[in-house]
């Protein structure tokens, strides 16, 4: 074991620190760094430990001020909401490196530890996490998606939309919505994760240029709104996420993405080609996707709340249809039952009358 304890000035003031085993099993690894299982330890409450995930940022990344600025911004989006990944903070810690015999500065991002699978995995039938842990809610959603796709889409998207609404209310847009950034957890939650390219919509253009140069693309090409595809940072707003949500619904409804080809071809399609909404079997979903993915921002849903109302309408409509079907079935059953009673009474009284007639003849 190689237990590492990290504590910055902010943590010292709060009476907490974080620790993890650098020789332990990784939760994940990417371009920014390695993610370990760890704990948030509260010294003031007798060492109470909360499970967390700790991203140890690669040293080469730490040498780039722009990337460190981006990591600090991501860690600062600390919104406590059941449909968002909870970020705890960014820690810079001086540590002794025994291999080199020197002190070095390491940088960490600390976040909520999630146990689950992402939506991309569920679509491929995977309902166990990388350690083999079975995720019951993932199985439930996969089964629902298999036999009632519209209801599954509405349930999943309501969770994602709820997280987006909370993010937007705090003044951020996500800009990286796709199935790999939607987690279905062991505690039955749908969580939006990865705030690495989030943008504060109230930021001035000059500050935004530090993090995203105008004319450069950021995010996922398959879900890129035209203003994102063009690198038009100034005009990226909440409706940029609305577009990506519309593409996600298309993918869930149809089983594939709307445009294929090279990155450049897909970006060009998002800029100039109409979304092929006629591929969507359900009429209500078709209308929602068509509105969400309009090329002109002002023609899309004005907010995630308006988008949510449209989704709620689908739920209510489907519930009304189901209720009507049940009422019709019940009425049919009652009609059949009443007919049976009438026939039984006719048979009984008919038998009695026939018996009296026979009696009379005999006399």
C-alpha positions in Angstrom: 0.0 0.0 0.0 1.1 3.5 -0.7 -1.3 5.8 1.2 -1.2 9.4 0.0 -2.7 12.2 2.1 -3.5 15.5 0.3 -4.5 18.7 2.0 -4.4 22.2 0.6 -4.9 25.5 2.5 -8.6 25.4 2.0 -8.8 21.9 3.4 -6.8 22.8 6.4 -9.2 25.6 7.2 -12.1 23.2 6.9 -10.4 20.6 9.1 -10.5 17.9 6.3 -8.1 16.0 4.1 -8.2 13.5 1.4 -6.4 10.2 1.1 -6.0 7.3 -1.4 -3.8 4.3 -2.1 -1.6 5.1 -5.1 -0.9 1.4 -5.5 -4.7 0.6 -5.4 -7.0 -0.4 -8.3 -7.7 2.5 -10.7 -11.3 3.7 -11.2 -10.3 5.0 -14.6 -7.6 6.8 -16.6 -7.7 9.4 -19.3 -5.7 12.2 -20.9 -5.9 14.4 -17.8 -4.8 11.8 -15.2 -5.5 8.7 -13.2 -8.6 8.3 -11.0 -8.3 6.5 -7.7 -10.7 5.4 -4.9 -10.2 7.6 -1.9 -11.8 9.1 1.2 -12.7 12.6 2.4 -11.7 12.6 6.1 -13.2 15.0 8.5 -10.8 15.6 11.4 -13.3 17.7 13.4 -15.8 14.8 13.6 -13.4 12.2 14.8 -12.2 11.0 11.4 -15.5 10.5 9.6 -14.8 9.2 6.1 -16.8 9.8 3.0 -15.9 7.8 -0.2 -14.7 10.0 -3.0 -12.9 9.7 -6.4 -9.5 11.4 -6.7 -8.1 12.4 -10.1 -4.3 12.7 -9.9 -3.4 15.0 -12.8 -0.5 14.0 -15.0 2.7 16.0 -14.4 2.9 17.1 -18.1 -0.7 18.4 -17.9 0.2 20.3 -14.7 2.9 22.3 -16.6 0.2 23.8 -18.9 -1.4 26.8 -17.2 -4.4 26.7 -19.6 -5.2 23.0 -18.8 -4.8 23.6 -15.0 -7.1 26.6 -15.3 -9.7 24.3 -17.0 -9.3 21.7 -14.3 -9.7 24.3 -11.6 -12.8 25.6 -13.3 -14.3 22.1 -13.6 -13.6 21.4 -9.9 -15.2 24.7 -8.9 -18.6 23.6 -10.3 -19.8 22.3 -6.9 -23.6 21.9 -7.3 -25.4 19.6 -4.8 -28.1 18.0 -7.0 -29.1 14.3 -7.3 -28.7 14.4 -11.1 -25.3 15.9 -11.2 -21.9 14.6 -10.2 -20.8 16.3 -7.0 -17.4 18.0 -7.2 -15.5 18.6 -3.9 -12.6 20.7 -5.1 -9.2 21.2 -6.6 -6.1 20.6 -4.4 -2.5 21.6 -5.1 -0.2 19.7 -2.7 3.6 19.7 -2.3 4.9 16.1 -2.0 8.3 14.4 -1.6 9.2 12.2 -4.5 11.5 9.4 -3.1 12.4 8.3 -6.6 13.9 11.7 -7.5 14.7 12.9 -4.0 12.9 16.2 -4.5 9.6 17.9 -3.5 7.1 18.3 -6.4 3.8 20.0 -6.7 0.9 17.6 -7.6 -2.6 18.6 -8.6 -5.8 16.8 -7.8 -9.5 17.0 -8.6 -11.8 15.4 -5.9 -15.3 14.4 -6.7 -18.2 12.1 -5.7 -17.4 8.4 -6.1 -20.0 6.8 -8.4 -20.7 3.1 -8.7 -22.5 2.4 -11.9 -22.4 2.2 -15.7 -22.9 4.9 -18.3 -25.8 5.1 -20.7 -23.5 4.1 -23.6 -22.9 0.8 -21.9 -26.5 0.2 -21.1 -27.4 0.6 -24.8 -24.9 -2.2 -25.5 -26.5 -4.4 -22.8 -23.8 -3.9 -20.1 -25.4 -3.7 -16.6 -22.3 -4.4 -14.5 -19.5 -1.9 -13.7 -15.9 -2.5 -14.4 -15.4 -4.4 -11.1 -18.3 -6.7 -11.9 -20.8 -5.0 -9.6 -24.4 -5.6 -10.9 -26.4 -2.4 -11.2 -30.1 -3.2 -10.8 -31.4 0.1 -12.1 -29.3 -0.3 -15.2 -31.0 -3.7 -15.8 -34.4 -2.1 -15.2 -33.8 0.7 -17.7 -32.4 -1.8 -20.3 -35.4 -4.0 -19.9 -37.8 -1.1 -20.2 -35.9 0.2 -23.3 -36.3 -3.3 -24.9 -40.1 -3.5 -24.6 -41.2 0.2 -24.2 -38.7 2.4 -25.8 -40.6 5.7 -25.5 -41.2 5.3 -21.8 -37.5 4.4 -21.2 -36.4 7.5 -23.2 -38.7 9.8 -21.2 -37.5 8.4 -17.9 -33.8 8.7 -18.8 -34.2 12.1 -20.3 -36.1 13.5 -17.4 -33.2 12.6 -15.2 -30.6 14.1 -17.6 -32.8 17.2 -18.1 -33.2 17.7 -14.3 -29.4 17.8 -14.0 -29.1 20.2 -17.0 -31.7 22.5 -15.4 -29.7 22.7 -12.2 -26.5 23.4 -14.2 -28.2 26.1 -16.2 -29.7 27.7 -13.1 -26.2 28.2 -11.7 -25.0 29.9 -14.9 -23.2 27.0 -16.7 -23.7 25.1 -19.9 -22.3 21.6 -20.3 -21.2 21.5 -24.0 -20.3 17.8 -23.8 -23.7 15.9 -23.5 -23.5 12.3 -24.8 -24.3 8.8 -23.5 -20.8 8.3 -22.1 -21.4 11.3 -19.8 -24.7 10.0 -18.3 -24.2 7.6 -15.4 -26.8 5.1 -14.0 -25.8 4.4 -10.4 -26.1 1.6 -7.9 -28.4 3.9 -5.8 -30.9 4.3 -8.7 -29.8 7.7 -9.8 -29.3 9.2 -13.3 -26.3 11.5 -13.2 -24.7 13.9 -15.7 -21.0 13.9 -15.3 -17.8 15.5 -16.7 -17.8 19.3 -16.5 -14.4 19.6 -18.2 -15.7 21.8 -21.0 -18.5 23.6 -19.2 -18.8 27.3 -19.9 -20.1 30.0 -17.6 -22.6 31.8 -19.9 -22.1 35.1 -18.1 -18.3 35.1 -18.7 -16.8 37.9 -20.7 -15.5 37.0 -24.1 -11.9 37.9 -23.1 -11.8 35.4 -20.3 -13.4 32.7 -22.4 -10.7 33.1 -25.0 -8.2 32.0 -22.4 -9.9 28.6 -22.2 -11.5 28.2 -25.7 -10.2 30.1 -28.7 -12.8 31.4 -31.1 -13.0 29.2 -34.2 -11.9 26.0 -32.4 -14.2 23.1 -31.8 -14.8 21.7 -28.3 -17.1 18.8 -27.3 -18.3 15.8 -29.2 -18.9 16.2 -33.0 -21.9 13.9 -33.0 -23.9 16.1 -30.7 -22.6 19.6 -31.8 -25.0 22.4 -32.3 -24.1 24.6 -35.3 -22.7 27.4 -33.1 -20.5 24.7 -31.4 -19.5 23.2 -34.7 -18.4 26.6 -35.9 -16.4 27.4 -32.8 -18.6 30.4 -32.2 -17.9 30.8 -28.5 -19.7 34.1 -28.2 -23.1 32.6 -29.2 -22.9 29.4 -27.3 -25.6 29.4 -24.6 -28.2 27.2 -22.9 -29.8 26.3 -26.2 -26.5 24.8 -27.3 -27.2 22.0 -24.7 -30.8 21.8 -25.9 -29.5 20.8 -29.3 -27.3 18.1 -27.9 -30.2 16.8 -25.8 -32.3 16.6 -29.0 -29.6 14.5 -30.7 -29.4 12.2 -27.7 -33.2 11.6 -27.9 -32.9 10.9 -31.7 -30.1 8.3 -30.9 -32.2 6.6 -28.2 -35.3 6.5 -30.4 -33.7 5.3 -33.6 -30.8 3.3 -32.3 -28.1 5.3 -34.3 -26.8 8.8 -34.7 -28.4 11.1 -37.3 -25.2 11.8 -39.2 -22.2 9.6 -40.1 -18.8 10.2 -41.7 -15.6 11.9 -40.8 -15.5 14.5 -38.0 -15.5 17.3 -40.6 -18.4 15.7 -42.5 -20.5 15.3 -39.3 -19.8 18.9 -38.2 -20.8 20.1 -41.7 -24.0 18.2 -41.5 -24.9 19.7 -38.1 -24.3 23.1 -39.6 -26.3 22.7 -42.8 -28.3 19.5 -43.0 -31.8 19.0 -41.6 -32.1 16.5 -38.8 -33.7 13.3 -40.3 -36.5 13.3 -37.7 -38.8 11.1 -39.9 -36.6 8.2 -38.8 -38.2 8.5 -35.3 -41.3 6.2 -35.1 -43.0 8.1 -32.3 -44.8 11.3 -33.4 -44.4 13.2 -30.1 -40.7 12.4 -29.8 -40.3 13.4 -33.5 -41.8 16.9 -32.8 -39.6 17.4 -29.7 -36.4 16.5 -31.6 -37.3 18.6 -34.5 -37.8 21.7 -32.2 -34.7 21.0 -30.1 -32.4 20.6 -33.1 -33.3 23.7 -35.1 -30.3 25.3 -36.8 -31.3 28.7 -35.5 -31.1 29.0 -31.7 -34.1 31.1 -31.3 -36.3 28.4 -32.9 -35.3 25.8 -30.3 -36.8 25.3 -26.8 -35.9 28.5 -25.0 -34.9 26.6 -21.8 -34.4 23.1 -20.3 -37.6 23.8 -18.3 -39.6 24.2 -21.5 -38.0 21.0 -22.9 -39.0 19.2 -19.7 -42.6 20.3 -20.0 -42.7 18.7 -23.5 -41.3 15.5 -22.1 -43.9 15.6 -19.2 -46.6 16.0 -21.9 -45.5 12.7 -23.5 -45.7 10.9 -20.1 -49.2 12.4 -19.4 -50.5 11.6 -22.9 -49.2 8.0 -22.7 -50.8 7.6 -19.2 -54.1 8.9 -20.4 -54.0 6.5 -23.3 -53.2 3.6 -21.0 -56.0 4.7 -18.6 -58.5 4.8 -21.5 -57.5 1.4 -22.6 -58.0 0.0 -19.1 -61.4 1.7 -18.8 -62.4 0.3 -22.1 -61.3 -3.2 -21.1 -63.1 -2.9 -17.8 -66.3 -1.7 -19.5 -66.1 -4.6 -21.9 -65.7 -7.0 -18.9 -68.6 -5.4 -17.1 -70.8 -5.7 -20.2 -69.9 -9.3 -20.6 -70.6 -10.0 -16.9 -74.1 -8.3 -17.2 -74.9 -10.3 -20.3 -74.0 -13.5 -18.4 -76.3 -12.6 -15.5 -79.2 -11.8 -17.9 -78.8 -15.1 -19.7 -78.7 -17.0 -16.5 -81.9 -15.3 -15.3 -83.6 -16.1 -18.6 -82.6 -19.7 -18.4 -83.8 -20.1 -14.8 -87.2 -18.4 -15.4 -87.6 -20.2 -18.7 -87.0 -23.5 -17.0 -89.6 -22.7 -14.3 -92.2 -21.6 -16.8 -91.6 -24.7 -18.9 -92.0 -26.9 -15.8 -95.4 -25.3 -14.9 -96.7 -25.8 -18.5 -95.7 -29.5 -18.3 -97.4 -29.8 -15.0 -100.6 -28.3 -16.3 -100.6 -30.6 -19.4 -100.2 -33.6 -17.1 -103.1 -32.6 -14.9 
